[in-house]
Structures are given as structure tokens and as C-alpha cells.
Amino acid sequence: MAIYVSLVNFTPEGLKTMKTQGETRSDIVKKNIESLGGKLLHAYYCLGPYDVVAILEFPDNRSAMKAAVLNASLGHIRIQTMPAVSRDEWKSILKETWGKKKR
């Protein structure tokens, strides 16, 4: 399965209702991801420009996009999601792109 990184910000409404709904919404987000064949691998709550950085697995871009739309439609978060590759995959891509240098 492909890896995705989601950069998440809480909306003003999400912040206002964090105390009473924060944990419940977090569980709903995870269930939405799983309902589309995905898996939440890690979620990190952050200081700085993003409130949450999530590392996810999805079978394909369509599933990742559906999850982002579905979860953003809850109204408490804004999401930017991007595909990512591991360091080993990156090395493989470089080798495929340029091949081995001949002397």
C-alpha cells in the first residue's frame, strides 16, 4: 500500500468544540480512513504551522482523496494530503531514472 502524509489544521469550530468532541472526532477520522481501506500509522500533534501530522497507508490516490474529503467535511479540520515514498523507494527511483553509471 502507498504511504501518505496529511498536514492538518483545526478550524475555529474544531477548536471551540475540542473539549467536548475532540476524542470522538479523532475516532471518527480513524474509522473513516479504515472504511476506505486505509490505515492510520501515526498521528503527531504539533506546535507550529500544523496542528497534526498524520502518516497513513491507502491502496491508492482515490482512497486517500476520499478520506481527506470525508474527514474535512466533518468541519473541524482542514487537510492537505500528499503521497510519500520511503528512503529506499527514493533510492530505487533514482536508480531507475538514471541507471547505473558506466565508466
Secondary structure, DSSP 8 states (H G I E B T S, - for coil): -EEEEEEEEE-HHHHHTHHHHHHHHHHHHHHHHHHTT-EEEEEEE-SSS-SEEEEEEESSHHHHHHHHHHHHTTSSEEEEEEEE--HHHHHHHHHHHH-----
